[in-house]
Amino acid sequence: MTTTLPAATTPQQADPLTVPPFAVVSGAQVQGALQGREPEIVELVEATYRLHGVGDSVNPPSYFLRFPDRPSSRIIALPASIGGQLRVDGLKWISSFPENVAAGVPRASAVLILNDHDTGYPFACLEASIISATRTAASAALAADWLSRDRPRPTRVGFVGTGLIARYIHTFLAGTGWSFDQIGVHDLSADSAAGFSGYLQQSGTTGQVTVHDSAETLIRSSDLVVFATVAAEPHVSDVSWFDHHPVVLHVSLRDLAPEILLASTNVVDDVEHCLKANTSPHLVEQLTGNRDFLAGTLDDVMAGRVMVPAEKPVIFSPFGLGVLDLAVGKYVYDKLASSGDLDIIDDFFHELRRHG
Ligand SMILES: NC(=O)c1ccc[n+]([C@@H]2O[C@H](COP(=O)([O-])OP(=O)(O)OC[C@H]3O[C@@H](n4cnc5c(N)ncnc54)[C@H](O)[C@@H]3O)[C@@H](O)[C@H]2O)c1
């Protein structure tokens, strides 16, 4: 299926050049614009991957800001530019402070800045933890669909790591037509596992929810396995756990030991991005000295350039591309602009005459 990106609305096509108004978009507005639109967002993410695949984007490496006094924390900058009909540039600036969770504060917080294609002026600042979770979940649901096309469609899903991202991924799977007979749940934190199980019950799922006290039993009993932990290094290394050839969405990127990837078909979102920052694919490259273990990108699969054999596990490791944040952020902005609900900050840009 070929999907098209929605056409851009203002302020991109202003002629003659003018300074665009500056809008601030709250998390509540973002959620209102995205909620219940899972199929549309997955289509948007698919179209954006295709655009990135043909090179109509700029997506430099993410920049990781780390702190000697807070080694588990980081803030990542993801600059990006999309061409096509969207024509927008921007930056996601996203913090990950895992210790927040114990205090009841979400791990990740973020803003997304959108920049005008013609003047370079920032024209919006959006709350972006919801945008980030949404594009991550949409990309996972898209991958689950494409990577299971040549094998029986999974009916048993298992989640290893059950925080916010796991919840969004389940919402996107359910919102794009997946239903499961069994849903496995495993987390090192009993509170997280219980909270996620509670969410599943409220979501109206008809599947039987089972909390596993080991990753092994969960993986062995799931045809679709989602990793959404905060593990910094591999904690799953036994290849025999994958003997039934599941589809694996390795969203947290660092859970699987090299031997698991070497026994599987490996699909990434972007090769250069994914082979960095000690992700599991990066560890395999360091171990083997080559990239032969990679089958290709999800775009390669969607374009038919890469086939996914049913006789092996398939692992999708998405680094997470800034172009997806931009596409989803611009979608939110356009929705609010067309309904007249943008909150504009008057006089945000003030020194607008060169010589006063
Ligand atoms: N690839 C991408 O595009 C992308 C985008 C967004 C988030 N992420 C990643 O998704 C992951 C989850 O994010 P979140 O916001 O849901 O985090 P979160 O802190 O809300 O939840 C993570 C959960 O994982 C559990 N956990 C940690 N180690 C575990 C282990 N070894 N086994 C089982 N459970 C374990 C924790 O107890 C916690 O409940 C993070 O690693 C984040 O970086 C990836």
The ligand as an SDF file (V2000), in Angstrom:
LIG
                    3D

 44 48  0  0  0  0  0  0  0  0999 V2000
   13.3860    3.0310   20.0320 N   0  0  0  0  0  0  0  0  0  0  0  0
   12.6290    4.0860   20.2070 C   0  0  0  0  0  0  0  0  0  0  0  0
   12.2500    4.7840   19.2750 O   0  0  0  0  0  0  0  0  0  0  0  0
   12.1780    4.4500   21.5850 C   0  0  0  0  0  0  0  0  0  0  0  0
   11.3330    5.5540   21.7820 C   0  0  0  0  0  0  0  0  0  0  0  0
   10.8750    5.8390   23.0580 C   0  0  0  0  0  0  0  0  0  0  0  0
   11.2970    5.0500   24.1410 C   0  0  0  0  0  0  0  0  0  0  0  0
   12.1510    4.0170   23.9080 N   0  0  0  0  0  0  0  0  0  0  0  0
   12.6350    3.1850   24.9930 C   0  0  0  0  0  0  0  0  0  0  0  0
   11.5550    2.4420   25.5350 O   0  0  0  0  0  0  0  0  0  0  0  0
   11.9220    2.0330   26.8490 C   0  0  0  0  0  0  0  0  0  0  0  0
   10.7340    2.1010   27.7830 C   0  0  0  0  0  0  0  0  0  0  0  0
   10.3560    3.4380   27.9950 O   0  0  0  0  0  0  0  0  0  0  0  0
    9.2050    3.7860   29.0820 P   0  0  0  0  0  0  0  0  0  0  0  0
    8.9540    5.2540   28.9560 O   0  0  0  0  0  0  0  0  0  0  0  0
    8.0880    2.8470   28.9480 O   0  0  0  0  0  0  0  0  0  0  0  0
   10.0130    3.5200   30.4260 O   0  0  0  0  0  0  0  0  0  0  0  0
    9.4080    3.2460   31.8850 P   0  0  0  0  0  0  0  0  0  0  0  0
   10.4760    3.6070   32.8420 O   0  0  0  0  0  0  0  0  0  0  0  0
    8.0510    3.8460   32.0050 O   0  0  0  0  0  0  0  0  0  0  0  0
    9.2220    1.6520   31.9090 O   0  0  0  0  0  0  0  0  0  0  0  0
   10.2920    0.7560   31.7790 C   0  0  0  0  0  0  0  0  0  0  0  0
    9.9650   -0.4850   32.5780 C   0  0  0  0  0  0  0  0  0  0  0  0
   10.9710   -1.4770   32.3090 O   0  0  0  0  0  0  0  0  0  0  0  0
   11.1660   -2.2270   33.5030 C   0  0  0  0  0  0  0  0  0  0  0  0
   12.4260   -2.9350   33.4110 N   0  0  0  0  0  0  0  0  0  0  0  0
   13.6790   -2.4390   33.5050 C   0  0  0  0  0  0  0  0  0  0  0  0
   14.5850   -3.4140   33.2970 N   0  0  0  0  0  0  0  0  0  0  0  0
   13.8790   -4.5530   33.0560 C   0  0  0  0  0  0  0  0  0  0  0  0
   14.2450   -5.8910   32.7640 C   0  0  0  0  0  0  0  0  0  0  0  0
   15.5230   -6.2520   32.6600 N   0  0  0  0  0  0  0  0  0  0  0  0
   13.2570   -6.8050   32.5860 N   0  0  0  0  0  0  0  0  0  0  0  0
   11.9570   -6.4360   32.6940 C   0  0  0  0  0  0  0  0  0  0  0  0
   11.5510   -5.1800   32.9600 N   0  0  0  0  0  0  0  0  0  0  0  0
   12.5080   -4.2530   33.1460 C   0  0  0  0  0  0  0  0  0  0  0  0
   11.0820   -1.1710   34.5920 C   0  0  0  0  0  0  0  0  0  0  0  0
   10.8120   -1.7540   35.8460 O   0  0  0  0  0  0  0  0  0  0  0  0
    9.9480   -0.2870   34.0800 C   0  0  0  0  0  0  0  0  0  0  0  0
    8.6890   -0.6890   34.5870 O   0  0  0  0  0  0  0  0  0  0  0  0
   13.1200    2.9290   27.2530 C   0  0  0  0  0  0  0  0  0  0  0  0
   14.3060    2.1580   27.1670 O   0  0  0  0  0  0  0  0  0  0  0  0
   13.1580    3.9730   26.1740 C   0  0  0  0  0  0  0  0  0  0  0  0
   14.4490    4.4830   25.9320 O   0  0  0  0  0  0  0  0  0  0  0  0
   12.5820    3.6810   22.6560 C   0  0  0  0  0  0  0  0  0  0  0  0
  1  2  1  0
  2  3  2  0
  2  4  1  0
  4  5  1  0
  4 44  2  0
  5  6  2  0
  6  7  1  0
  7  8  2  0
  8  9  1  0
  8 44  1  0
  9 10  1  0
  9 42  1  0
 10 11  1  0
 11 12  1  0
 11 40  1  0
 12 13  1  0
 13 14  1  0
 14 15  2  0
 14 16  1  0
 14 17  1  0
 17 18  1  0
 18 19  2  0
 18 20  1  0
 18 21  1  0
 21 22  1  0
 22 23  1  0
 23 24  1  0
 23 38  1  0
 24 25  1  0
 25 26  1  0
 25 36  1  0
 26 27  1  0
 26 35  1  0
 27 28  2  0
 28 29  1  0
 29 30  1  0
 29 35  2  0
 30 31  1  0
 30 32  2  0
 32 33  1  0
 33 34  2  0
 34 35  1  0
 36 37  1  0
 36 38  1  0
 38 39  1  0
 40 41  1  0
 40 42  1  0
 42 43  1  0
M  CHG  2   8   1  16  -1
M  END
$$$$
